[in-house]
Amino acid sequence: MDYQRLLQDVMAVALAGERRGRPADYIPALAEADPSAFGMAIATVDGGVFGAGDWEVPFSVQSVSKLFTLALALAEGGDGLWQGVGREPSGNPFNSLVQLETEQGIPRNPFINAGALVVTDRLLELTGDAAGAVREFLRAESGNAAVDTDDSVAASEARHGHRNAALAHFIASYGNLRNPVDSVLAHYYAHCAIAASCRDLALAGLFLARHGVRADGSRLLTRSEAKRINAVMLTCGTYDAAGEFAFRVGLPGKSGVGGGVLAVLPGRGSVCVWSPGLDAVGNSVLGVAALDALTTATGWSVF
Ligand code: DON
């Protein structure tokens, strides 16, 4: 298959649509992103990497990092993680506080901010350096040693992080954090603020297409654990638009407010698309449109 041509074609379909979206501005550093940036990459389980547009330009991975913290926390600590975080869609915005009180400090799922804070806390407990573990994983899987936290983005998140600080303190009040709130927040911001390209993220997501096996052939997760991460991505990875994403794209996917979306084609490959303009829910408008066009053109789906 001519993957590069396929990517160019589906990006053109997305660009022909009328909607564009706006870059996130609740984290001021993200508002500086170029709204016209657009890139897409596919990495295949048999070793191919293909891209189009700005596929090699690093961007802020934001919540796409949550899929790697989840994978690493499960790999290091196993199923006990699920005692502190659920796996139900929240039907609420990614930074919502409302369910935490009625559900006694156990966040609905690992991909809303509340759940990601718990996962980051456990990864910090297990490794001593949660953000460092995510960076190392991304570097190893992508083969790109330059993948790193953008400290100016992390600092911008921290300065404007009242919501996340509120979530973390609230969770801590229920005894569901094992490290000091400030350390958990610092590691959370540092992994969200990692800069990586579509190429890097498509390669880093391949372990899910390989049912848990890393680039070097070692096993990170059991087949069952990898299936479960894909299932939680499908049901919760794009927040209160997860139903719409499953309807349009039909693949497990994880979005971030930097405009990236990483989707998994189990057994086949991994695809990452980036465009900073977001919809009201916080998902990339062109990113979702391009994935919709990709699966419509190819018939790729988990269904
Ligand atoms: O904590 C935040 O708000 C950001 N660091 C990440 C949020 C995010 O990417 C949600 N995704 N669409």
Residues whose N, C-alpha, C, O or C-beta is under 5 A from the ligand:
A	BS01	DON	Q62 S63 F94 N113 C192 S255 G256 V257 G282
